[in-house]
Amino acid sequence: MTNSPKLLHREEFEKILHDYKVSNRSRQVLSTTPFVALSGLAGGGRNTIIRYMAERMDYAFVISDTTRPPKLRDGRMEENGVDYYFRNEEEFLSELKNGDFIEAELIHNQQVSGTSIREVERIVSTGKIPVHDYEFGGTNAIALAKPDATIIGLLPPSYDEWIRRLSSRETMSEVELHNRLTTAERVLDNMLSKPYFSLVVNDEIETCAVTIDQIVKNGRDAIDTSAARRTAQEILERLRKAL
Protein backbone atom coordinates (compact mmCIF):
# COMPACT_ATOMS: atom_id res chain seq x y z
CA MET A 1 0.00 0.00 0.00
CA THR A 2 2.97 2.32 0.47
CA ASN A 3 4.64 1.72 -2.92
CA SER A 4 4.63 4.60 -5.41
CA PRO A 5 1.45 4.31 -7.47
CA LYS A 6 1.51 3.91 -11.23
CA LEU A 7 -1.15 5.80 -13.13
CA LEU A 8 -2.55 3.29 -15.63
CA HIS A 9 -4.70 5.79 -17.56
CA ARG A 10 -2.25 8.69 -17.54
CA GLU A 11 -2.71 9.69 -21.18
CA GLU A 12 -6.49 9.78 -20.80
CA PHE A 13 -6.20 11.88 -17.64
CA GLU A 14 -3.79 14.27 -19.36
CA LYS A 15 -6.16 14.70 -22.29
CA ILE A 16 -9.16 15.49 -20.08
CA LEU A 17 -7.25 17.79 -17.72
CA HIS A 18 -5.66 19.74 -20.57
CA ASP A 19 -9.02 21.17 -21.55
CA TYR A 20 -11.09 20.42 -18.45
CA LYS A 21 -14.43 22.13 -18.06
CA VAL A 22 -16.61 22.18 -14.95
CA SER A 23 -20.18 21.05 -15.67
CA ASN A 24 -23.09 23.50 -15.61
CA ARG A 25 -24.58 21.58 -12.68
CA SER A 26 -21.35 21.93 -10.70
CA ARG A 27 -21.23 25.65 -11.47
CA GLN A 28 -24.82 25.99 -10.29
CA VAL A 29 -23.99 24.31 -6.98
CA LEU A 30 -20.97 26.57 -6.56
CA SER A 31 -23.01 29.68 -7.34
CA THR A 32 -25.21 29.11 -4.29
CA THR A 33 -22.55 28.56 -1.63
CA PRO A 34 -19.44 30.31 -0.29
CA PHE A 35 -16.11 28.59 -0.95
CA VAL A 36 -12.72 29.42 0.57
CA ALA A 37 -9.41 28.51 -1.06
CA LEU A 38 -6.13 29.12 0.79
CA SER A 39 -2.82 29.39 -1.04
CA GLY A 40 0.51 30.05 0.60
CA LEU A 41 4.15 29.25 1.07
CA ALA A 42 5.31 25.92 2.49
CA GLY A 43 5.53 26.41 6.24
CA GLY A 44 3.10 29.32 6.11
CA GLY A 45 0.53 27.66 8.36
CA ARG A 46 -2.32 26.84 5.98
CA ASN A 47 -3.20 23.57 7.69
CA THR A 48 -3.07 25.18 11.13
CA ILE A 49 -5.44 27.97 10.07
CA ILE A 50 -7.87 25.59 8.38
CA ARG A 51 -7.89 23.31 11.43
CA TYR A 52 -8.64 26.29 13.68
CA MET A 53 -11.48 27.45 11.42
CA ALA A 54 -12.96 23.96 11.22
CA GLU A 55 -12.81 23.40 14.98
CA ARG A 56 -13.95 26.81 16.22
CA MET A 57 -15.86 28.47 13.38
CA ASP A 58 -18.53 27.49 10.86
CA TYR A 59 -16.17 25.95 8.31
CA ALA A 60 -15.40 22.40 7.24
CA PHE A 61 -12.30 21.04 5.56
CA VAL A 62 -12.85 19.82 2.00
CA ILE A 63 -11.58 16.24 1.64
CA SER A 64 -9.96 15.64 -1.74
CA ASP A 65 -10.44 12.66 -4.03
CA THR A 66 -7.27 10.88 -5.15
CA THR A 67 -6.31 7.93 -7.31
CA ARG A 68 -3.38 6.93 -5.11
CA PRO A 69 -3.67 4.27 -2.40
CA PRO A 70 -3.57 5.14 1.32
CA LYS A 71 -0.18 5.79 2.93
CA LEU A 72 1.17 5.15 6.40
CA ARG A 73 1.67 8.58 7.96
CA ASP A 74 2.77 9.33 11.52
CA GLY A 75 2.26 5.68 12.41
CA ARG A 76 -1.33 5.64 11.13
CA MET A 77 -2.74 4.37 7.86
CA GLU A 78 -4.73 7.06 6.07
CA GLU A 79 -8.49 6.53 6.18
CA ASN A 80 -11.02 6.80 3.39
CA GLY A 81 -13.37 9.72 3.99
CA VAL A 82 -11.05 11.19 6.62
CA ASP A 83 -7.76 11.94 4.90
CA TYR A 84 -8.88 11.47 1.29
CA TYR A 85 -11.51 9.71 -0.74
CA PHE A 86 -9.48 6.93 -2.34
CA ARG A 87 -10.94 6.29 -5.80
CA ASN A 88 -10.07 3.92 -8.59
CA GLU A 89 -9.04 5.47 -11.88
CA GLU A 90 -12.22 4.46 -13.72
CA GLU A 91 -14.45 6.19 -11.15
CA PHE A 92 -12.31 9.32 -11.20
CA LEU A 93 -12.23 9.44 -15.00
CA SER A 94 -16.01 9.03 -15.22
CA GLU A 95 -16.64 11.97 -12.88
CA LEU A 96 -14.04 14.11 -14.66
CA LYS A 97 -15.79 13.45 -17.97
CA ASN A 98 -19.04 14.59 -16.35
CA GLY A 99 -17.40 17.82 -15.10
CA ASP A 100 -18.01 16.82 -11.48
CA PHE A 101 -14.71 18.21 -10.15
CA ILE A 102 -14.19 21.90 -9.55
CA GLU A 103 -10.44 21.38 -9.93
CA ALA A 104 -8.15 18.41 -10.48
CA GLU A 105 -4.43 17.99 -11.10
CA LEU A 106 -2.01 15.34 -12.27
CA ILE A 107 0.65 15.12 -9.55
CA HIS A 108 4.18 13.83 -10.24
CA ASN A 109 2.77 11.78 -13.15
CA GLN A 110 1.73 9.26 -10.49
CA GLN A 111 -1.70 10.27 -9.28
CA VAL A 112 -4.64 12.54 -9.91
CA SER A 113 -6.25 14.45 -7.03
CA GLY A 114 -9.07 16.94 -7.04
CA THR A 115 -12.03 18.61 -5.37
CA SER A 116 -15.33 16.92 -6.12
CA ILE A 117 -18.60 18.83 -6.28
CA ARG A 118 -20.02 15.89 -4.33
CA GLU A 119 -17.82 16.86 -1.37
CA VAL A 120 -18.87 20.50 -1.63
CA GLU A 121 -22.53 19.42 -1.53
CA ARG A 122 -21.86 17.21 1.50
CA ILE A 123 -20.35 20.09 3.46
CA VAL A 124 -23.05 22.56 2.42
CA SER A 125 -25.72 20.10 3.62
CA THR A 126 -24.23 20.37 7.14
CA GLY A 127 -24.55 24.17 7.12
CA LYS A 128 -20.77 24.67 6.99
CA ILE A 129 -18.60 26.67 4.58
CA PRO A 130 -16.12 24.59 2.53
CA VAL A 131 -12.45 25.50 2.92
CA HIS A 132 -9.38 23.89 1.39
CA ASP A 133 -5.71 24.63 0.71
CA TYR A 134 -4.29 24.68 -2.80
CA GLU A 135 -1.10 25.29 -4.71
CA PHE A 136 -1.19 28.11 -7.25
CA GLY A 137 -2.63 25.89 -10.00
CA GLY A 138 -5.53 24.85 -7.82
CA THR A 139 -6.41 28.38 -6.71
CA ASN A 140 -6.48 29.57 -10.29
CA ALA A 141 -8.79 26.68 -11.25
CA ILE A 142 -11.12 27.55 -8.36
CA ALA A 143 -11.24 31.17 -9.52
CA LEU A 144 -12.31 30.02 -12.98
CA ALA A 145 -14.97 27.65 -11.66
CA LYS A 146 -16.30 30.12 -9.08
CA PRO A 147 -15.32 33.75 -9.76
CA ASP A 148 -16.78 34.92 -6.44
CA ALA A 149 -14.87 32.37 -4.35
CA THR A 150 -12.84 33.78 -1.46
CA ILE A 151 -9.22 33.15 -2.41
CA ILE A 152 -6.74 33.89 0.34
CA GLY A 153 -3.01 34.30 -0.07
CA LEU A 154 -1.61 33.37 3.33
CA LEU A 155 1.69 35.02 4.26
CA PRO A 156 4.25 34.69 7.06
CA PRO A 157 4.96 37.95 8.92
CA SER A 158 8.40 38.34 7.29
CA TYR A 159 11.00 36.56 5.21
CA ASP A 160 13.15 35.78 8.27
CA GLU A 161 10.19 34.34 10.17
CA TRP A 162 9.20 32.25 7.16
CA ILE A 163 12.71 30.77 6.87
CA ARG A 164 12.68 30.07 10.62
CA ARG A 165 9.33 28.26 10.38
CA LEU A 166 10.40 26.35 7.30
CA SER A 167 13.68 25.25 8.86
CA SER A 168 12.01 24.18 12.11
CA ARG A 169 9.71 21.77 10.26
CA GLU A 170 12.44 19.56 8.81
CA THR A 171 16.12 19.39 7.96
CA MET A 172 16.68 20.32 4.32
CA SER A 173 19.66 20.09 2.01
CA GLU A 174 20.72 23.15 0.06
CA VAL A 175 19.08 21.67 -3.04
CA GLU A 176 15.78 21.09 -1.20
CA LEU A 177 15.83 24.61 0.23
CA HIS A 178 16.52 26.06 -3.20
CA ASN A 179 13.57 24.12 -4.62
CA ARG A 180 11.31 25.47 -1.86
CA LEU A 181 12.47 29.02 -2.56
CA THR A 182 11.88 28.61 -6.28
CA THR A 183 8.36 27.33 -5.70
CA ALA A 184 7.69 30.12 -3.21
CA GLU A 185 8.70 32.70 -5.82
CA ARG A 186 6.06 31.32 -8.18
CA VAL A 187 3.43 31.27 -5.42
CA LEU A 188 4.12 34.89 -4.43
CA ASP A 189 4.14 36.00 -8.06
CA ASN A 190 0.76 34.37 -8.50
CA MET A 191 -0.67 36.03 -5.38
CA LEU A 192 0.53 39.48 -6.39
CA SER A 193 -0.47 39.26 -10.04
CA LYS A 194 -3.98 37.80 -9.75
CA PRO A 195 -6.71 40.32 -8.78
CA TYR A 196 -8.87 37.78 -6.97
CA PHE A 197 -6.41 37.17 -4.12
CA SER A 198 -6.97 38.70 -0.69
CA LEU A 199 -3.62 38.69 1.12
CA VAL A 200 -3.57 37.93 4.85
CA VAL A 201 -0.57 37.73 7.20
CA ASN A 202 -0.53 34.70 9.49
CA ASP A 203 1.11 36.26 12.54
CA GLU A 204 -1.32 35.03 15.21
CA ILE A 205 -3.72 32.14 14.52
CA GLU A 206 -6.95 33.55 15.96
CA THR A 207 -6.47 37.01 14.43
CA CYS A 208 -5.67 35.48 11.04
CA ALA A 209 -8.74 33.20 11.14
CA VAL A 210 -11.02 36.06 12.14
CA THR A 211 -9.65 38.21 9.31
CA ILE A 212 -10.35 35.46 6.77
CA ASP A 213 -13.85 35.01 8.19
CA GLN A 214 -14.56 38.73 7.80
CA ILE A 215 -13.44 38.64 4.17
CA VAL A 216 -15.61 35.58 3.48
CA LYS A 217 -18.72 37.10 5.01
CA ASN A 218 -18.29 40.78 4.13
CA GLY A 219 -16.34 40.73 0.88
CA ARG A 220 -12.79 41.50 -0.24
CA ASP A 221 -13.12 45.17 0.65
CA ALA A 222 -14.03 44.41 4.27
CA ILE A 223 -10.37 44.40 5.28
CA ASP A 224 -7.53 46.73 4.28
CA THR A 225 -4.92 44.29 2.94
CA SER A 226 -2.42 46.89 1.69
CA ALA A 227 0.01 46.12 4.54
CA ALA A 228 -0.16 42.41 3.72
CA ARG A 229 0.57 43.21 0.08
CA ARG A 230 3.67 45.16 1.10
CA THR A 231 4.75 42.17 3.21
CA ALA A 232 4.37 39.87 0.19
CA GLN A 233 6.44 42.21 -1.95
CA GLU A 234 9.16 42.47 0.70
CA ILE A 235 9.34 38.68 1.08
CA LEU A 236 9.52 38.28 -2.69
CA GLU A 237 12.37 40.78 -2.94
CA ARG A 238 14.35 38.96 -0.22
CA LEU A 239 13.57 35.65 -1.84
CA ARG A 240 14.89 36.72 -5.24
CA LYS A 241 18.12 37.92 -3.66
CA ALA A 242 18.50 34.51 -2.02
CA LEU A 243 18.04 32.60 -5.27
C-alpha positions as CSV (number, residue, x, y, z in Angstrom):
1,M,0.0,0.0,0.0
2,T,3.0,2.3,0.5
3,N,4.6,1.7,-2.9
4,S,4.6,4.6,-5.4
5,P,1.5,4.3,-7.5
6,K,1.5,3.9,-11.2
7,L,-1.2,5.8,-13.1
8,L,-2.6,3.3,-15.6
9,H,-4.7,5.8,-17.6
10,R,-2.2,8.7,-17.5
11,E,-2.7,9.7,-21.2
12,E,-6.5,9.8,-20.8
13,F,-6.2,11.9,-17.6
14,E,-3.8,14.3,-19.4
15,K,-6.2,14.7,-22.3
16,I,-9.2,15.5,-20.1
17,L,-7.3,17.8,-17.7
18,H,-5.7,19.7,-20.6
19,D,-9.0,21.2,-21.6
20,Y,-11.1,20.4,-18.5
21,K,-14.4,22.1,-18.1
22,V,-16.6,22.2,-15.0
23,S,-20.2,21.1,-15.7
24,N,-23.1,23.5,-15.6
25,R,-24.6,21.6,-12.7
26,S,-21.4,21.9,-10.7
27,R,-21.2,25.7,-11.5
28,Q,-24.8,26.0,-10.3
29,V,-24.0,24.3,-7.0
30,L,-21.0,26.6,-6.6
31,S,-23.0,29.7,-7.3
32,T,-25.2,29.1,-4.3
33,T,-22.6,28.6,-1.6
34,P,-19.4,30.3,-0.3
35,F,-16.1,28.6,-0.9
36,V,-12.7,29.4,0.6
37,A,-9.4,28.5,-1.1
38,L,-6.1,29.1,0.8
39,S,-2.8,29.4,-1.0
40,G,0.5,30.1,0.6
41,L,4.2,29.2,1.1
42,A,5.3,25.9,2.5
43,G,5.5,26.4,6.2
44,G,3.1,29.3,6.1
45,G,0.5,27.7,8.4
46,R,-2.3,26.8,6.0
47,N,-3.2,23.6,7.7
48,T,-3.1,25.2,11.1
49,I,-5.4,28.0,10.1
50,I,-7.9,25.6,8.4
51,R,-7.9,23.3,11.4
52,Y,-8.6,26.3,13.7
53,M,-11.5,27.5,11.4
54,A,-13.0,24.0,11.2
55,E,-12.8,23.4,15.0
56,R,-13.9,26.8,16.2
57,M,-15.9,28.5,13.4
58,D,-18.5,27.5,10.9
59,Y,-16.2,26.0,8.3
60,A,-15.4,22.4,7.2
61,F,-12.3,21.0,5.6
62,V,-12.8,19.8,2.0
63,I,-11.6,16.2,1.6
64,S,-10.0,15.6,-1.7
65,D,-10.4,12.7,-4.0
66,T,-7.3,10.9,-5.2
67,T,-6.3,7.9,-7.3
68,R,-3.4,6.9,-5.1
69,P,-3.7,4.3,-2.4
70,P,-3.6,5.1,1.3
71,K,-0.2,5.8,2.9
72,L,1.2,5.2,6.4
73,R,1.7,8.6,8.0
74,D,2.8,9.3,11.5
75,G,2.3,5.7,12.4
76,R,-1.3,5.6,11.1
77,M,-2.7,4.4,7.9
78,E,-4.7,7.1,6.1
79,E,-8.5,6.5,6.2
80,N,-11.0,6.8,3.4
81,G,-13.4,9.7,4.0
82,V,-11.1,11.2,6.6
83,D,-7.8,11.9,4.9
84,Y,-8.9,11.5,1.3
85,Y,-11.5,9.7,-0.7
86,F,-9.5,6.9,-2.3
87,R,-10.9,6.3,-5.8
88,N,-10.1,3.9,-8.6
89,E,-9.0,5.5,-11.9
90,E,-12.2,4.5,-13.7
91,E,-14.4,6.2,-11.1
92,F,-12.3,9.3,-11.2
93,L,-12.2,9.4,-15.0
94,S,-16.0,9.0,-15.2
95,E,-16.6,12.0,-12.9
96,L,-14.0,14.1,-14.7
97,K,-15.8,13.5,-18.0
98,N,-19.0,14.6,-16.3
99,G,-17.4,17.8,-15.1
100,D,-18.0,16.8,-11.5
101,F,-14.7,18.2,-10.1
102,I,-14.2,21.9,-9.5
103,E,-10.4,21.4,-9.9
104,A,-8.1,18.4,-10.5
105,E,-4.4,18.0,-11.1
106,L,-2.0,15.3,-12.3
107,I,0.7,15.1,-9.5
108,H,4.2,13.8,-10.2
109,N,2.8,11.8,-13.2
110,Q,1.7,9.3,-10.5
111,Q,-1.7,10.3,-9.3
112,V,-4.6,12.5,-9.9
113,S,-6.2,14.4,-7.0
114,G,-9.1,16.9,-7.0
115,T,-12.0,18.6,-5.4
116,S,-15.3,16.9,-6.1
117,I,-18.6,18.8,-6.3
118,R,-20.0,15.9,-4.3
119,E,-17.8,16.9,-1.4
120,V,-18.9,20.5,-1.6
121,E,-22.5,19.4,-1.5
122,R,-21.9,17.2,1.5
123,I,-20.4,20.1,3.5
124,V,-23.1,22.6,2.4
125,S,-25.7,20.1,3.6
126,T,-24.2,20.4,7.1
127,G,-24.5,24.2,7.1
128,K,-20.8,24.7,7.0
129,I,-18.6,26.7,4.6
130,P,-16.1,24.6,2.5
131,V,-12.4,25.5,2.9
132,H,-9.4,23.9,1.4
133,D,-5.7,24.6,0.7
134,Y,-4.3,24.7,-2.8
135,E,-1.1,25.3,-4.7
136,F,-1.2,28.1,-7.3
137,G,-2.6,25.9,-10.0
138,G,-5.5,24.8,-7.8
139,T,-6.4,28.4,-6.7
140,N,-6.5,29.6,-10.3
141,A,-8.8,26.7,-11.3
142,I,-11.1,27.5,-8.4
143,A,-11.2,31.2,-9.5
144,L,-12.3,30.0,-13.0
145,A,-15.0,27.7,-11.7
146,K,-16.3,30.1,-9.1
147,P,-15.3,33.7,-9.8
148,D,-16.8,34.9,-6.4
149,A,-14.9,32.4,-4.3
150,T,-12.8,33.8,-1.5
151,I,-9.2,33.1,-2.4
152,I,-6.7,33.9,0.3
153,G,-3.0,34.3,-0.1
154,L,-1.6,33.4,3.3
155,L,1.7,35.0,4.3
156,P,4.2,34.7,7.1
157,P,5.0,38.0,8.9
158,S,8.4,38.3,7.3
159,Y,11.0,36.6,5.2
160,D,13.1,35.8,8.3
161,E,10.2,34.3,10.2
162,W,9.2,32.2,7.2
163,I,12.7,30.8,6.9
164,R,12.7,30.1,10.6
165,R,9.3,28.3,10.4
166,L,10.4,26.4,7.3
167,S,13.7,25.2,8.9
168,S,12.0,24.2,12.1
169,R,9.7,21.8,10.3
170,E,12.4,19.6,8.8
171,T,16.1,19.4,8.0
172,M,16.7,20.3,4.3
173,S,19.7,20.1,2.0
174,E,20.7,23.2,0.1
175,V,19.1,21.7,-3.0
176,E,15.8,21.1,-1.2
177,L,15.8,24.6,0.2
178,H,16.5,26.1,-3.2
179,N,13.6,24.1,-4.6
180,R,11.3,25.5,-1.9
181,L,12.5,29.0,-2.6
182,T,11.9,28.6,-6.3
183,T,8.4,27.3,-5.7
184,A,7.7,30.1,-3.2
185,E,8.7,32.7,-5.8
186,R,6.1,31.3,-8.2
187,V,3.4,31.3,-5.4
188,L,4.1,34.9,-4.4
189,D,4.1,36.0,-8.1
190,N,0.8,34.4,-8.5
191,M,-0.7,36.0,-5.4
192,L,0.5,39.5,-6.4
193,S,-0.5,39.3,-10.0
194,K,-4.0,37.8,-9.7
195,P,-6.7,40.3,-8.8
196,Y,-8.9,37.8,-7.0
197,F,-6.4,37.2,-4.1
198,S,-7.0,38.7,-0.7
199,L,-3.6,38.7,1.1
200,V,-3.6,37.9,4.9
201,V,-0.6,37.7,7.2
202,N,-0.5,34.7,9.5
203,D,1.1,36.3,12.5
204,E,-1.3,35.0,15.2
205,I,-3.7,32.1,14.5
206,E,-6.9,33.5,16.0
207,T,-6.5,37.0,14.4
208,C,-5.7,35.5,11.0
209,A,-8.7,33.2,11.1
210,V,-11.0,36.1,12.1
211,T,-9.7,38.2,9.3
212,I,-10.3,35.5,6.8
213,D,-13.9,35.0,8.2
214,Q,-14.6,38.7,7.8
215,I,-13.4,38.6,4.2
216,V,-15.6,35.6,3.5
217,K,-18.7,37.1,5.0
218,N,-18.3,40.8,4.1
219,G,-16.3,40.7,0.9
220,R,-12.8,41.5,-0.2
221,D,-13.1,45.2,0.7
222,A,-14.0,44.4,4.3
223,I,-10.4,44.4,5.3
224,D,-7.5,46.7,4.3
225,T,-4.9,44.3,2.9
226,S,-2.4,46.9,1.7
227,A,0.0,46.1,4.5
228,A,-0.2,42.4,3.7
229,R,0.6,43.2,0.1
230,R,3.7,45.2,1.1
231,T,4.7,42.2,3.2
232,A,4.4,39.9,0.2
233,Q,6.4,42.2,-2.0
234,E,9.2,42.5,0.7
235,I,9.3,38.7,1.1
236,L,9.5,38.3,-2.7
237,E,12.4,40.8,-2.9
238,R,14.4,39.0,-0.2
239,L,13.6,35.7,-1.8
240,R,14.9,36.7,-5.2
241,K,18.1,37.9,-3.7
242,A,18.5,34.5,-2.0
243,L,18.0,32.6,-5.3
